[in-house]
Amino acid sequence: MVERYVMSIDQGTMSTRCILFDHQGRLASVAQREHRQHYARPGWVEHDPAEIWANLRRVVPQALRDTGAGPEQIASIGIANQRETTVVWDRRTGRPVGNAIIWQDTRTDALVQELRRSTGDDFFLDRCGLSPATYFSAPRIRWLFDHVEGLRERAERGEVLFGTMESWLIWNLTGGPSGGLHITDATNASRTMLMNIRTLTWDDELLSYFGVPRAMLPDIRPSAEGYGVAKAVLPGVRIGAALGDQQAALFGQTCFAPGEAKCTYGTGSFLLLNTGTRLVRSRHGLLTTVGYKVGDEPPVYALEGPIAVTGSLVQWFRDRLGLIHSAPEIETLARSVEDNGGCYIVPAFSGLFAPHWRSDARGVIVGLTSYITKGHLARAVLEATGWQTREVVDAMNADSPEPLKALKVDGGMTANNLLMQFLADVLDVPVVRPMVSETVSLGAAYAAGLAVGYWPDLEGLRRNWHRAGQWMPTMDPGRRQTEYENWQRAVRLSFGWLR
């Protein structure tokens, strides 16, 4: 019998990956290609959507070649993507009107501050579950209208289309200018500030507020549903799912029950807590978001705490300071000392995300003395990820009726055992890593396979999940509290640097 696979396309901040998974959820092949990061001005971060589409056309055939599989062996395609990243393109030619403005970009800061002053958070929280931040798509569309001549008028005439990365890729995969599907899923739409969080439809009041014409918006669909078939790259293969990358990781970690949580440690880190069909409005600086929606079933919601800088702090330590040659070296260097020596690093390179939401914050290193070595700095780099996670977990415990009992982790940083132990110590709960660490890709594959019957139900997916590692808390409670208080003092020192 010929083996069949589900294909996952993970369009991330740094690269585009194509992974094939078999029926047991095991990785059969992977192909990956990085794309350029464009920094036109301080605070601006962009990608070229055409480069990303070209990379997709390269990695898909490579993943097939590596397994010797043909397109007829692909049961379904699932797409996970960097969320909030804003792409606008010409409906007729298929050309982007400019580079994509990505989720890390802070050019809309002045606009966001004005929104918060003039309107307040409640107007937005009541409708979309989000308070204004540079993180989301709608302020970027408004910025483009204000800075690209004639774009607003073209959008009103339906000549240009908006989407996040999955919309751009699905449109191109299904024909582009020749009838491509212009769709998004509920998880990605919930990050735009334009979708009503209860009805999962575009909200007229929000569209009017931001001045976004409905004609440029994609149709909102479930996360797992047969969308259509590809015409390019893999002609005739069904596209069965799309999810924002962090919701895909929640799905891949099989966090299907209320109270189950995962944190993905990559460039930034993202902690999501399943709240079931119950919409929980955070009072402590978290986001209310759609976790996933399977077909006609009710949407499952989540509380999310995004952390802007975690893995990218290690990259900064490597590339900008030159204190290590490769990312894994940081663990060896950090282990060369017993503790942080009283040094703390708050990596607010472009402000702080949850639970503070301070765009005026900038990075600080505090507690420097002549005693501090690069080993202490390495330890402070890793501990910054642990303490930022602790802040988000504290906010979740305050918002949720059930305190966190364990944290499932995934992403590249989970290979660092020192960091994983530190996480367990500062959270005071078990930290658990699965066998398949590529949970973003796996979640997109699971949703796509579910949509076409490759996997029968959620329980079948749960049976595929296996634990690879677990860390239990060992830190003295008194030391945990003292260190956390020191961290919080350091965070306060990061506020107010940008005036």
C-alpha positions as CSV (number, residue, x, y, z in Angstrom):
1,M,0.0,0.0,0.0
2,V,1.4,3.4,-1.0
3,E,2.1,5.7,2.0
4,R,0.1,8.9,2.1
5,Y,1.1,12.1,3.9
6,V,-0.2,15.4,5.0
7,M,1.8,18.4,4.0
8,S,2.4,21.3,6.3
9,I,3.7,24.7,5.1
10,D,5.0,26.8,8.0
11,Q,5.6,30.3,6.8
12,G,7.5,31.9,9.7
13,T,9.2,35.1,10.5
14,M,12.7,33.8,9.5
15,S,11.9,31.1,6.9
16,T,9.4,29.0,5.0
17,R,9.3,25.3,5.7
18,C,7.6,22.4,4.1
19,I,7.2,19.2,6.2
20,L,5.5,15.9,5.4
21,F,3.9,14.0,8.3
22,D,2.7,10.4,8.3
23,H,-0.3,8.9,9.9
24,Q,1.4,8.6,13.3
25,G,2.3,12.3,13.2
26,R,5.9,11.5,12.5
27,L,8.1,13.8,10.5
28,A,8.9,12.2,7.1
29,S,10.8,15.0,5.4
30,V,11.6,18.7,5.8
31,A,12.7,21.4,3.5
32,Q,13.4,25.0,4.6
33,R,14.5,28.3,3.0
34,E,15.2,31.6,4.8
35,H,14.1,34.9,3.5
36,R,15.7,38.4,3.9
37,Q,14.8,40.7,6.7
38,H,14.4,44.3,5.6
39,Y,15.1,47.1,8.1
40,A,14.5,50.4,6.1
41,R,14.4,52.5,9.3
42,P,14.6,52.0,13.0
43,G,11.6,50.1,14.2
44,W,10.6,49.1,10.6
45,V,10.7,45.4,9.8
46,E,9.6,44.1,6.4
47,H,9.6,41.0,4.2
48,D,9.2,40.7,0.4
49,P,6.0,38.6,-0.2
50,A,7.2,37.7,-3.7
51,E,10.4,36.2,-2.3
52,I,8.4,34.2,0.2
53,W,6.1,32.8,-2.6
54,A,9.2,31.9,-4.6
55,N,10.6,30.1,-1.6
56,L,7.4,28.1,-1.2
57,R,7.7,27.0,-4.8
58,R,11.2,25.7,-4.1
59,V,10.7,23.9,-0.7
60,V,7.5,22.0,-1.7
61,P,9.2,19.9,-4.5
62,Q,12.3,19.4,-2.3
63,A,10.2,17.9,0.5
64,L,8.6,15.6,-1.9
65,R,11.9,14.5,-3.5
66,D,13.4,13.8,-0.1
67,T,10.7,11.2,0.6
68,G,10.3,10.0,-3.0
69,A,6.6,10.9,-2.8
70,G,4.4,12.3,-5.6
71,P,1.7,14.9,-5.4
72,E,-0.9,12.0,-5.5
73,Q,0.4,10.8,-2.1
74,I,-0.5,14.2,-0.4
75,A,-3.9,13.9,1.3
76,S,-4.1,17.5,2.2
77,I,-2.1,20.8,2.7
78,G,-2.2,22.8,6.0
79,I,-0.7,26.2,6.3
80,A,0.6,27.9,9.5
81,N,1.9,31.4,9.3
82,Q,3.4,34.4,11.1
83,R,0.4,36.3,12.2
84,E,-0.5,40.0,12.0
85,T,2.0,40.5,9.1
86,T,0.2,42.7,6.6
87,V,0.3,42.0,2.8
88,V,-1.5,44.2,0.3
89,W,-1.4,43.2,-3.4
90,D,-2.9,44.0,-6.8
91,R,-5.9,41.7,-7.6
92,R,-5.2,41.9,-11.4
93,T,-1.4,41.5,-11.6
94,G,-0.8,39.6,-8.3
95,R,2.1,42.0,-7.5
96,P,2.4,43.2,-3.9
97,V,2.1,47.0,-3.6
98,G,5.2,47.0,-1.4
99,N,6.9,44.8,1.2
100,A,4.9,43.1,3.9
101,I,4.9,44.9,7.2
102,I,5.6,42.2,9.8
103,W,4.3,41.7,13.3
104,Q,7.5,43.1,15.0
105,D,7.3,46.4,13.1
106,T,6.6,49.5,15.3
107,R,6.0,52.3,12.8
108,T,2.4,52.6,13.8
109,D,3.3,53.5,17.4
110,A,2.1,57.2,17.2
111,L,-1.1,56.1,15.6
112,V,-1.7,53.5,18.3
113,Q,-1.1,55.9,21.1
114,E,-3.6,58.3,19.5
115,L,-6.2,55.5,19.3
116,R,-5.8,54.7,23.0
117,R,-6.0,58.3,24.0
118,S,-9.0,59.3,21.9
119,T,-11.1,56.1,22.1
120,G,-9.7,54.0,25.0
121,D,-9.3,50.3,25.1
122,D,-12.9,49.2,25.9
123,F,-14.3,50.1,22.5
124,F,-11.8,47.6,20.9
125,L,-11.9,45.0,23.7
126,D,-15.7,44.7,23.5
127,R,-15.6,44.0,19.7
128,C,-12.3,42.2,18.8
129,G,-10.9,41.2,22.2
130,L,-7.7,43.2,21.6
131,S,-6.5,46.6,22.8
132,P,-4.6,48.8,20.3
133,A,-1.0,47.8,19.8
134,T,1.6,48.1,17.0
135,Y,1.4,44.3,16.9
136,F,-1.9,44.1,15.0
137,S,-2.8,44.4,11.3
138,A,-5.5,47.1,11.2
139,P,-3.2,50.0,12.3
140,R,-0.8,48.9,9.5
141,I,-3.5,49.1,6.8
142,R,-4.5,52.5,8.1
143,W,-0.8,53.5,8.0
144,L,-0.5,52.3,4.4
145,F,-3.5,54.3,3.4
146,D,-2.0,57.4,4.9
147,H,1.4,56.9,3.2
148,V,0.8,55.3,-0.2
149,E,-0.9,57.7,-2.6
150,G,-4.1,56.4,-4.1
151,L,-4.1,53.1,-2.1
152,R,-7.3,53.8,-0.2
153,E,-9.2,54.6,-3.4
154,R,-7.9,51.4,-5.1
155,A,-9.0,49.4,-2.0
156,E,-12.5,50.9,-2.2
157,R,-12.7,49.9,-5.8
158,G,-11.7,46.3,-4.9
159,E,-8.5,46.6,-7.0
160,V,-6.1,45.7,-4.1
161,L,-6.5,42.9,-1.6
162,F,-5.4,42.5,2.0
163,G,-4.3,39.4,3.8
164,T,-2.0,37.9,6.3
165,M,0.6,35.5,4.9
166,E,-1.7,32.5,4.7
167,S,-4.2,34.5,2.5
168,W,-1.3,35.5,0.2
169,L,-0.1,32.0,-0.2
170,I,-3.5,30.4,-0.6
171,W,-4.5,33.0,-3.2
172,N,-1.3,32.2,-5.2
173,L,-1.7,28.4,-4.7
174,T,-5.3,28.4,-6.0
175,G,-4.7,30.5,-9.2
176,G,-3.7,34.0,-8.2
177,P,-5.1,36.5,-10.7
178,S,-6.9,33.7,-12.4
179,G,-9.5,33.0,-9.8
180,G,-7.4,32.5,-6.7
181,L,-9.3,32.0,-3.4
182,H,-9.1,35.1,-1.2
183,I,-9.7,33.6,2.3
184,T,-8.4,33.7,5.8
185,D,-9.2,31.6,8.8
186,A,-10.8,32.7,12.1
187,T,-7.5,32.5,14.1
188,N,-5.7,34.9,11.7
189,A,-8.7,37.2,11.3
190,S,-8.9,37.4,15.1
191,R,-5.4,39.2,15.1
192,T,-6.4,42.0,12.7
193,M,-8.5,44.1,15.1
194,L,-11.2,44.0,12.4
195,M,-13.1,40.8,13.3
196,N,-15.9,40.6,15.8
197,I,-14.6,38.0,18.3
198,R,-18.1,36.7,19.1
199,T,-19.6,36.4,15.6
200,L,-16.3,35.6,13.7
201,T,-17.3,38.1,11.0
202,W,-15.8,41.5,9.9
203,D,-17.2,44.1,12.3
204,D,-18.8,47.1,10.6
205,E,-17.9,49.5,13.4
206,L,-14.2,48.5,13.4
207,L,-14.0,48.7,9.6
208,S,-15.5,52.1,9.8
209,Y,-13.2,53.2,12.6
210,F,-10.0,52.2,10.7
211,G,-11.4,53.2,7.3
212,V,-10.8,49.7,5.9
213,P,-13.1,48.8,2.9
214,R,-14.8,45.4,3.0
215,A,-13.9,44.9,-0.7
216,M,-10.3,44.3,0.1
217,L,-10.9,41.8,2.9
218,P,-10.7,38.0,2.6
219,D,-13.6,35.7,3.5
220,I,-13.3,34.3,7.0
221,R,-13.4,30.5,7.1
222,P,-12.9,27.8,9.8
223,S,-9.3,26.7,10.6
224,A,-10.0,23.1,9.4
225,E,-12.2,22.9,6.3
226,G,-11.8,21.8,2.7
227,Y,-11.0,25.2,1.1
228,G,-10.3,24.1,-2.4
229,V,-7.6,22.5,-4.6
230,A,-4.2,23.9,-5.6
231,K,-3.7,24.9,-9.2
232,A,0.0,25.9,-8.7
233,V,2.9,23.9,-7.2
234,L,0.8,20.9,-6.3
235,P,-2.1,20.9,-8.9
236,G,-5.2,19.0,-7.7
237,V,-4.1,18.6,-4.1
238,R,-6.6,19.7,-1.5
239,I,-5.9,22.7,0.9
240,G,-7.6,21.7,4.2
241,A,-6.4,24.1,6.9
242,A,-4.9,27.4,7.9
243,L,-4.0,28.6,11.3
244,G,-1.9,31.4,12.8
245,D,1.4,29.8,13.9
246,Q,0.7,29.9,17.6
247,Q,-2.8,28.5,17.4
248,A,-1.3,25.8,15.2
249,A,1.2,25.0,18.0
250,L,-1.8,24.8,20.5
251,F,-3.4,22.3,18.1
252,G,-0.2,20.4,17.5
253,Q,0.3,20.1,21.3
254,T,-3.2,18.6,21.5
255,C,-4.3,21.2,24.0
256,F,-7.9,20.5,23.3
257,A,-9.3,20.8,26.8
258,P,-9.9,24.1,28.8
259,G,-7.0,24.8,31.1
260,E,-4.4,23.1,28.9
261,A,-1.6,25.5,27.9
262,K,1.5,25.6,25.7
263,C,4.4,28.0,25.1
264,T,6.3,28.1,21.9
265,Y,9.9,29.4,22.2
266,G,11.2,30.9,19.0
267,T,12.1,34.4,17.9
268,G,9.6,35.5,20.4
269,S,7.5,33.3,22.7
270,F,3.8,32.8,22.8
271,L,1.9,31.3,25.7
272,L,-1.7,30.1,24.9
273,L,-4.3,28.8,27.4
274,N,-7.3,27.0,26.0
275,T,-10.5,28.5,27.6
276,G,-12.9,26.2,25.6
277,T,-16.0,27.8,24.1
278,R,-16.0,30.4,26.8
279,L,-14.8,33.9,25.8
280,V,-12.6,35.2,28.7
281,R,-11.8,38.9,28.6
282,S,-8.4,39.5,30.3
283,R,-8.1,42.1,33.0
284,H,-4.3,41.5,33.3
285,G,-2.8,42.4,30.0
286,L,-3.5,39.2,27.9
287,L,-5.1,38.9,24.6
288,T,-8.4,37.1,23.9
289,T,-8.1,35.2,20.7
290,V,-9.6,32.4,18.6
291,G,-7.8,29.1,19.4
292,Y,-9.2,27.2,16.5
293,K,-12.4,26.4,14.7
294,V,-13.0,22.9,13.2
295,G,-15.7,22.9,10.5
296,D,-19.2,23.7,11.8
297,E,-18.2,23.2,15.4
298,P,-18.3,26.2,17.8
299,P,-15.0,28.1,18.0
300,V,-12.6,27.3,20.8
301,Y,-11.1,30.4,22.4
302,A,-7.7,31.0,24.1
303,L,-6.0,33.6,26.3
304,E,-2.6,34.5,24.9
305,G,0.5,36.2,26.3
306,P,2.9,37.1,23.5
307,I,6.5,37.9,24.5
308,A,8.4,39.9,21.8
309,V,12.0,38.9,22.4
310,T,13.3,35.5,23.6
311,G,15.2,33.5,20.9
312,S,16.1,36.7,19.2
313,L,17.9,37.8,22.4
314,V,20.2,34.8,22.0
315,Q,20.7,35.8,18.3
316,W,21.6,39.3,19.5
317,F,24.1,37.9,22.0
318,R,25.7,35.8,19.2
319,D,25.5,38.2,16.2
320,R,25.7,41.7,17.7
321,L,27.9,41.1,20.8
322,G,29.9,38.2,19.3
323,L,30.1,36.4,22.7
324,I,29.2,33.0,21.2
325,H,29.6,31.4,17.7
326,S,26.4,29.4,17.7
327,A,23.1,29.5,19.6
328,P,23.6,26.2,21.5
329,E,26.9,27.5,23.0
330,I,24.9,29.8,25.3
331,E,24.0,26.9,27.5
332,T,27.6,25.8,28.0
333,L,28.6,29.4,28.7
334,A,25.7,29.9,31.2
335,R,26.7,26.7,33.0
336,S,30.2,28.1,33.6
337,V,28.8,30.1,36.5
338,E,26.5,29.3,39.4
339,D,24.0,32.1,39.0
340,N,23.5,35.4,37.3
341,G,25.8,37.3,39.7
342,G,23.1,39.8,40.3
343,C,22.7,40.8,36.6
344,Y,19.4,41.0,34.8
345,I,18.6,41.7,31.1
346,V,15.2,43.1,30.1
347,P,15.1,42.7,26.3
348,A,12.6,45.5,25.4
349,F,14.3,46.1,22.1
350,S,11.0,47.5,20.6
351,G,8.9,47.8,23.7
352,L,7.3,45.1,25.9
353,F,4.4,42.9,24.9
354,A,2.3,41.0,27.5
355,P,1.4,41.7,30.2
356,H,2.8,45.3,30.1
357,W,2.2,46.5,26.6
358,R,4.7,49.4,26.9
359,S,5.9,50.6,23.5
360,D,8.0,53.2,25.3
361,A,10.2,50.6,27.0
362,R,13.7,49.9,25.8
363,G,16.2,47.2,26.8
364,V,18.2,47.5,29.9
365,I,21.0,45.5,31.6
366,V,21.1,46.1,35.4
367,G,23.2,45.0,38.2
368,L,26.5,45.3,36.4
369,T,29.6,45.2,38.6
370,S,33.3,44.3,37.9
371,Y,32.4,40.8,39.0
372,I,30.2,40.1,36.0
373,T,31.6,37.9,33.3
374,K,30.2,36.8,29.9
375,G,29.0,33.7,31.7
376,H,26.8,35.7,33.9
377,L,25.5,37.7,30.9
378,A,24.7,34.4,29.1
379,R,22.8,33.2,32.2
380,A,20.9,36.5,32.3
381,V,19.9,36.1,28.7
382,L,18.3,32.7,29.3
383,E,16.7,33.8,32.6
384,A,15.0,36.8,30.8
385,T,13.0,34.2,28.9
386,G,12.0,32.4,32.1
387,W,11.0,35.6,34.0
388,Q,9.0,36.9,31.0
389,T,7.1,33.6,30.9
390,R,6.5,33.9,34.7
391,E,4.9,37.3,34.2
392,V,2.5,35.9,31.6
393,V,1.6,32.9,33.7
394,D,0.9,35.1,36.7
395,A,-1.5,37.1,34.5
396,M,-3.2,33.9,33.2
397,N,-3.6,32.6,36.7
398,A,-5.3,35.9,37.7
399,D,-7.7,35.8,34.7
400,S,-8.5,32.1,34.6
401,P,-10.5,30.1,37.2
402,E,-8.0,27.2,37.0
403,P,-4.4,27.9,37.8
404,L,-1.8,26.4,35.4
405,K,-0.9,22.9,36.5
406,A,1.7,22.1,33.8
407,L,3.2,23.8,30.7
408,K,3.8,22.1,27.4
409,V,6.7,23.6,25.5
410,D,8.0,23.5,22.0
411,G,10.2,25.5,19.6
412,G,14.0,25.8,19.1
413,M,14.8,27.0,22.6
414,T,13.4,23.9,24.2
415,A,16.7,22.1,23.3
416,N,18.3,24.2,26.0
417,N,18.0,22.0,29.1
418,L,19.2,24.7,31.5
419,L,16.5,27.0,30.3
420,M,13.8,24.3,30.6
421,Q,14.9,23.6,34.2
422,F,14.8,27.3,35.0
423,L,11.3,27.6,33.6
424,A,10.1,24.8,35.8
425,D,11.8,26.5,38.8
426,V,10.3,30.0,38.3
427,L,6.8,28.7,37.3
428,D,6.7,26.1,40.1
429,V,5.0,23.6,37.7
430,P,6.2,20.7,35.5
431,V,7.5,21.7,32.1
432,V,6.9,19.0,29.4
433,R,8.4,18.7,25.9
434,P,6.9,16.4,23.3
435,M,8.6,14.0,21.0
436,V,7.8,16.1,17.9
437,S,9.1,19.6,18.6
438,E,7.8,21.0,15.3
439,T,4.4,21.5,16.8
440,V,3.5,24.6,14.7
441,S,3.9,22.5,11.5
442,L,2.3,19.5,13.1
443,G,-0.8,21.5,14.2
444,A,-1.3,22.7,10.7
445,A,-1.0,19.1,9.4
446,Y,-3.4,17.8,12.1
447,A,-6.0,20.4,11.1
448,A,-5.6,19.7,7.4
449,G,-5.8,15.9,7.9
450,L,-8.8,16.3,10.1
451,A,-10.6,18.3,7.4
452,V,-10.3,15.5,4.9
453,G,-10.7,12.4,7.2
454,Y,-7.0,11.4,7.2
455,W,-7.4,11.5,11.0
456,P,-10.8,10.7,12.4
457,D,-11.1,13.0,15.5
458,L,-9.3,14.9,18.2
459,E,-8.9,11.9,20.4
460,G,-7.0,10.2,17.6
461,L,-4.6,13.1,17.5
462,R,-4.2,13.0,21.3
463,R,-2.9,9.4,21.0
464,N,-0.1,10.6,18.7
465,W,1.3,12.9,21.4
466,H,4.2,11.5,23.4
467,R,6.4,13.0,26.0
468,A,10.1,13.4,25.3
469,G,11.2,15.3,28.4
470,Q,10.0,16.7,31.7
471,W,11.5,19.1,34.2
472,M,10.2,19.4,37.8
473,P,10.6,22.5,40.0
474,T,13.5,22.4,42.5
475,M,14.2,26.0,43.4
476,D,13.8,27.2,47.0
477,P,10.6,29.3,47.2
478,G,12.4,32.1,49.1
479,R,15.0,32.4,46.4
480,R,12.3,32.3,43.6
481,Q,10.5,35.2,45.2
482,T,13.6,37.3,45.7
483,E,14.8,36.8,42.2
484,Y,11.4,37.6,40.8
485,E,11.2,40.8,42.7
486,N,14.7,41.8,41.3
487,W,13.4,41.0,37.8
488,Q,10.3,43.2,38.3
489,R,12.5,46.1,39.5
490,A,14.6,45.7,36.4
491,V,11.5,45.8,34.2
492,R,10.3,49.0,35.8
493,L,13.7,50.6,34.9
494,S,13.0,49.8,31.2
495,F,9.9,52.0,31.0
496,G,9.8,55.5,29.6
497,W,12.9,55.5,27.5
498,L,11.1,56.4,24.3
499,R,9.5,59.8,24.6
